[in-house]
Amino acid sequence: MENSEMKTAETIVFIDDDQDTLNLLSKFFENRGYRTFVYLDALQAFEDISTEKIKCNVIVTDLCMPNISGIEFTKNLKELNFIIPIILITATKKVETALEAIQAGAYDFVLKPIHFPQLHLSVEMALHLGRIEQDNHTLKTVIKLQESPISVDGVVGKSSAIREVLDLAKRVSSSRANVLITGDSGTGKEVIAKAIHSLGSRKQEPFIAINCSAIPENLLESELFGHAKGAFTGATDKKVGLFEEAGNGTLFLDEIGDLSLQLQAKLLRVLQERRIRRVGENQDRPIHARIISATHRNLQDEVRGMTFREDLFYRLNVIPIWIPPLRDRKEDILPLADFFLKKFSVLNGYSHKKFSKESLATLLDYPWPGNVRELENSIERALVLSEGSLVHIGNLIPLNVNQFKHKVTCGPLTFNFRGGTASERVLSVEEVINQYVSYVLELNNGVKEKTAKDLNIDRKTLYRRLREIEDAASSVQ
């Protein structure tokens, strides 16, 4: 039973078989800005908490209850891995009872008659502990996903598309075959490369990544292959290249499509012979690293355009993995958004926040042209801009949200409800209908009978509508 409508982050559950005690407790803490739930039945409280029917930050329960003791309540909740601090209240002063309560997982043990300021202090300390434990849990998740080896279960996403990608990554992880990962910018190509590395036999070896488009061409060769001392101006000492640095691990070549033709030829030789030669040396050195490459470009088009070597393409594309854009795997948007919100809450020292219903709908509707990278940046910005405990629609993608909220997509057709950027005129219902009729007619290659059937209208109505469309087009001309 909820005793307050207050919207606060700190919620306390009180459990006691005495209604007068519950009334005193709830009134005392509500007057100090807390939200409270009170229960006479401990089993009902346990069911509501364990099934997350209600969510709370701390639990205060009597030790001696008719159905279940406070110690049993604590043990059972801890067995379900709940990290909610529990404070037990009892009239007994036995040390053994206090020890048993603490061993069961209780945070504190308060004696009757209740000294309310003391209980208030205990609740404040328990809330502080709960926040620390929650932050530690979230931070461990962040570290696991970003700094520790990634497992299939560690990649955020539940769509069938991303599961298929991860299944393929797992199957090829222990092979030596070259892998080419393709997909739009920001889809997470490096994340999948790390997953392949950490799922295979090389997971204890180095994972070395380089963005081929981020380094000037005259320096990239030295970065990849290394150089001898004095090989060129500024080479004051010898340098080990990334192929050697990767050792028996993995070398990830991101944006491989941006390599110059000259470097493509040298890379092809390395892949064929499994040997490299440092700049300024005559000695060949064997390499053992596995090669994973990635690009947002269509390399087959690049081959046809003579900007990428065909023989190198086939060397790299032994195992192709394509990552769909985020707009095509909407099931991943909310899990990713929730993860990023928790991640940045911890990293920026904010209390935990949630998305409003409207902001969740906005996240799902937005097409995310920048994919996961854009989503991550938008969530961080929204967290910083938000006030209170909720992230609202106004905090999300402020520059873009007005551009897409006037559009509706139906299959491959997008209706723009604005008549033009200059006038910002809103289209009438008739104009929108005419757009859709023209779309279906085009979809059916001009066959009017099938178009009328698809639109569930008779042919006369369709002919009349088409004449109106032609008249409207003539008047514009």
N, C-alpha and C positions, 0 to 999 in steps of 0.2 A: 504494500500500500504506500503510495507516494504522499508525502505530507507537505510538499512545496512545489510551486510552479517556477521557482527561481532558475534562471539560466546561468549556472556557474560551472566551472570546470571541476570543483571539488564536490563529490557526492559521497555521502556516508550511509551505510546500511546499519540500522540498529535492530538487534534481535533480543527479545526478552519476553518472558511469559507474563509480565506485569504491565498492564496498559498504562497505569499512572507513570511508571518509570519511563516508558517509551514516550509519553507525552512531554515529560520534563526534558528528556534528552533531545528530542526533535526541536522543541521550542528554543532551548538554549543555543543549539548550533545553527538553526535557521536565522535567529536574530544576529548571528555573526557571519552571515553570508553564505552558509553552506546549503546544499540541497540534500534532503534526507528521504530515505525509505525506511519504514518501520514494519517489523514482522513479529507477531505473537508466535507463529509456527516456524521453527527453525528448518524443518524439512521443506516447507514451501519456499523459504528464503534460499536454501541450497539449490533447489530446482531452478528458480528464477535466475540465480547468479551463474550456475554451471551451464545453463542453456543460453546465457547472454540475453535473456529477456530484459534484464536490467543490467546496467553497467555502473560500477562504483569504484571509488578510489581507495576506500578503507572500510573495514567491517568491524563493528563493535558488538560483541555478543556475550550474553550471560553464560557462565560456565555450566550451571545446572539447568537443563531444559528437559521438558517431559519426554520428547521423542528422541532426541539425540543430544549428547553432551557437547559443550563448546569445544572440547579437545577432539572429539570424533569429527565434529563439523570441520575443524581446522585440518585434521589429517586428510579427510576425504577431498577437501578443496585443493590442498597441496598436491595430492596424487594426480589431480587433473592438470597440474602445471600452471595453476593460476598464481600470479605474483602479487595479488592484492594483500596488503598488510592486514592482519587480524589482531584486534585487541580484545582480551578476555576480561570479563568482570566477574568477581566472585566474593562471597563473604568469608571464605576460608583463608586462614593465614598460614597454612601448612607449606613449608618449603618444598616438600616433595611434589605437591600439586603445581606449584609455580614452575619447577623444573620440567615436569611432564608437559606443561603447556608450551614452554619454550622449545622443548625437544620436538613437539608436534608441529612446530613451525609458526607459533604465535609470535607477533612482534612485541607485545607488552602484556602485562598482567596487572590489573587495577583492582584494588580492594574496595568493598562496600563498607560503610556508606560512601557513595560516589562523591569525590571532591571534584567539582566541575572544572575549576581552573586547571587542576592536575590532568584530568581527562582531556581537556582542550589542548594542553601542551603535548600530551601523548599522541593525539590525533595529528597535530601539526608535524611532529617528528615522523610519524608513520607516513603521512602524505609526502614528506620530503624524501623518505626512503623509497617510497613507491615510484616517485619520479626518477630517482637515480637508477633504480633497477630497470625501469622501462627504457630509460636512455641507454643503459648498458646493453640491453637486449637489442635495441634498434642499431646501436653502434656496431655490435658484433655482426649483425646482418649486413650492414654497410661494408664492413671490412671483409667479410666473407665474399661478397659479390664483387668488390672493387680491387682488393689487394691480394686476397687468397686465391688459390686455384678454383676455377669455376666448375661446378658439376652440373649435370643435366637438371637436377632439382633446384640448383641455385640460380638459374636464369629466369628472370621475371617474365611471365607470359603464360597464357593457358590456351591460346588459339591452336587449332589443329595445324595451321601453317607453321608456326614456330616449333611445335612438337615434332613435325616431320623434319625440319631443319636440324633439330637437336638429335633426333634419332640417327640421321645420316652422319652427323658429326661424331657420334659415339661409335658408329660402325667403322669409320675410316681412321679413327684416332690412333690406332697402333700400327697402321701401315706406313710405308715410306713414300707413298704416292703423293705427287704434288696436288695441292688443292687450290682451286680458283673460286673465290667467294665474290659474287656480284650482287648488286642491289643499289638502290638510290642512296645518296649521301644521308648519313644519320640513321641508317636502319640497324646498325649494330654489327657491322662486319668484323671489327676487331674483337668484339665480345665472343662471337662464334669461333674465331681463330684461337682465342685463349681457351675456349671450351675444348676444341679439338686437341690442343696441346696438353691440357691438364687431365683429360680423360684417357690418354694413352700411356705408353711405356716411357715417354720422355718427360713426364710431369715433374720429375725432380731436377731436370736440366733447365738451362736458361730459356726464357721466352723473350726474344729480341724483336722489337717492332720499329719500322722506319716508314715515314710518309715520303714517298718518292717525289711528290709534287712540292714538298715544303723546303727542299734543299736545292740550291743552285746546281746546275748540271756539272760545273767545273769542280764542285766539292763532293757531289754524290758518289762519283767513282771511288774517291778516297775513302768515303764513309763505308761503302760496301766492301771494298777489297783491301783497304789499308794502303799505307805507302811507306817507302824507305826514307831514311833521314836524308835531307837534301834533294828529294825527288822534284821539288818545285819550291818557288819562293815562299818562305814561311814554314816549310817543313823542317823545323829545327830538331825534330826527333822522329823516330819511327812510330808508326801507328798500326795497331791491329784493327782490321776491318770487321764489320758486323758478321760476315760469314764465318770468320774464325771465332769471334766472340760468342756466337751462338753455340759453339761446340757441338755436343750431341743433342742439343735441344731443337728449338724451332726458330726460324727466321721468317717474320711476317713482313711482306712487302706490300704496303698499302698504296693505293692509287698507282698500280703498276702500269696503267694505261698512259700515264704521263711521261714515261721514260722516252728519252730520245732514241732514234734509230741506232745511233752509235752504241749507246749503252745496252740496247736490246740485243745487239750482236754479241757483246761481251757476256751478258747474262746467259744467252743461249749456250755459249761455249762452256760456261760454268756448270749449267744444268746437264749438259751432255757428258762432260769429263769428270765432274765432281771435284774439280780442282780450281784454285784461284791463284792469281799472281798479283802481288802488291804493286802499286804504282811505283815505277823506278827500280823494280827488281826483275831479275831473269829467272828466279826460282819459283817453281810451281809448288803449291801447298794443298794437300788434300783437305776437303771439307766433309763434314758428316751431318750437318744440320738438315732438318726437314724444311722444305720451302712451302709456305702458304702465302698466296698473293690475293689481292682484292682490288676491285675497281668499281666505280659507279658508271663507267663507260660501257657501251656495247662493243666488245673487242672484235666481234665478227664484222660489224660495220667498219671498225678501224682497219681491219685487214683488207676489206674491199676498197677502202679509201687509201690504201698504201701507206698508212701512218703507223701500222703495227705489223710486225713480222708474223706471217702465217705459221712458220715453223716454231717460233717461240710460243705462239698462242696454243698450239697443240701440246707443247711440252708442259705448259702451265695448267692447262685445262683437263688434266687426267681425271680429277674428281671435281665436277662443277657443283657448287652450292649457290642457290639463288635465294635471297632473303626478300620476301614481299614487303612493300611499303606499309607503313602503319595504318594507312586508310583502308587497306585490304585485310587487316586483322584487328578489327575493332575490339575483339574480346580482350586484347592485351592492353588497351588504353587505360582502363581504370586500375588494374593491378599495378601497372607502371607508375601511374600518377600517385597512387597511395604510397608506393615505395619511395618515390622521390620526395613526397611531402614529409615522410618520416625521416628520411636521410638528411634533408636540409634543415629540419627542425633540430636535429641533434648537432649538426655541424655548425649551425648559426646560433645555437643556444636559445632557441625559442621553445615555449611550451607546446605540447602537442596540439595540433589543429586538425579540423576536418573540413571537407568540402560541403558547401550547401548543395541542395538538390538541383538548383538552377545551374551551378557551376559544373556539376557532374554531367548534366545534359549538354552543356556547352562543350565539355571535353570530348564527348562522344560524337557530337555533330561536326566539330571542326575537322577539316580534311588533313591537317598536319603535313604540309608540303615538306617541312624540314624533318619529318619523322621523329624518332625517339629523341634525337638531340634537341629538336625544337621543343618537344614536350618537357624534357628535363629543364631546359632553360626557362620555360614559361612557368613551371611549378616553383622554381627557386624565386623568380621575380614575384609571383603571386604571394608567396609566403612572406617576403619582405614587405610588400605593399599592404597586406591584409591587416586589419585591426580586429581585436577580439578573438574568439575561439573558432570562427568560421572563415574559410576562404570563399569569397563571393565571386559572382560572374564578372564584376567590374575589375577584379584583380587579375583576371586571366586575359592573356593576349589582347591587351587594350587596343593595339593598332589594327588588328586584323578582324576582331570579332564583328565589327560593323560591316565589314566587306562581305562576310559570308552569311550573316543572319538574314539577308534579304533574298537568299537563293535557296531553292529546293531542287534536289536531284531525284529524277525518276528514271532508273536504269541509266543509260548513257546520256540522257537529256538533262540539262540544267536550265531551270527557269530563272531568269533574272527579274525580280519584281520591280527593279528600278528601270525607268524608261530610258535613262541616259545619264552620264556623269555630270553633264552641264546643267540640265534642268532638274535632276533628281526626281523626275516624275514617277509616281507609283503606277504600275500597269493596272488596268481594269480587269475584272474577271473575264470579260469577253476576249480581251487581248491574250490572256493566259491560256484560255481554251483554244484560241486560234493557233497559238504556238504548239500546243500539244497535238492538235489535229494534224498540223503540217508535219510534225515529227513522226506520227504513226504512219502517215501516207508515205513519207520518205522511207521509213523502215520496211514498208511493204512494196517498195519499188514502184509506187504509183498505182498499184492495183486497188481501185476504189471499193470493190465489193468486199475484199478481205479487210480493208481499213474500216468500213462500216461495221463489219462483224466484230472486229477487235474492240471497237469503241462502243459496241452494243447500241447502235443507232441505226435507223433505216437509211437507205441510200438517198432518198429525197432530202433528208436532213443534212446528210454529208454534202450533197451537191450544193445546197443552199449555203452551208458554212464555207465551202471552198470558193463560191462566188463572192462572199463577203471578204474573204482573205484577199482575193484578186483585186477587188475594188479598193480595199484599204491600201494595198501595195501600189496601185495606180495613182491614188490620191497623193501618196508620199512623193512619187516621181514627178 
